[in-house]
Amino acid sequence: MLPTDIDKLTDEQLDEFLASVELKCKIEPETGKMICPIPEDINRAIARLRQPVKQVVFEVTTESAPAAPVAE
């Protein structure tokens, strides 16, 4: 789907598009929060919204550092 097609989408199609893997952002209908993993996804999602979200939530995750080898 081309970005220029976004204005021609029905509300249902827009919801499906926003939930797609391509966009990587999720909007919680109950709270109005938009959750995006990286800034580029946030910018893409906001550019496509017809109605503003109430809050943008940054989801930060950490990965454990590999364990240091045990000296024998």
Residue pairs with C-beta under 8 A, 6 or more apart in sequence:
1 17
3 48
6 14
6 17
6 48
9 17
14 48
14 50
17 23
17 48
18 25
18 26
18 27
18 45
18 48
18 49
19 26
23 41
23 44
23 45
23 48
24 36
24 37
24 38
24 41
25 34
25 35
25 36
25 37
25 41
25 42
25 44
25 45
26 34
26 35
26 36
27 33
27 34
27 35
27 45
27 53
28 35
31 54
31 55
32 53
32 54
32 55
33 53
33 54
33 55
33 56
33 57
34 42
34 45
34 46
34 53
34 55
34 56
34 57
35 57
35 59
36 42
36 45
36 56
36 58
36 59
37 59
42 56
46 53
46 56
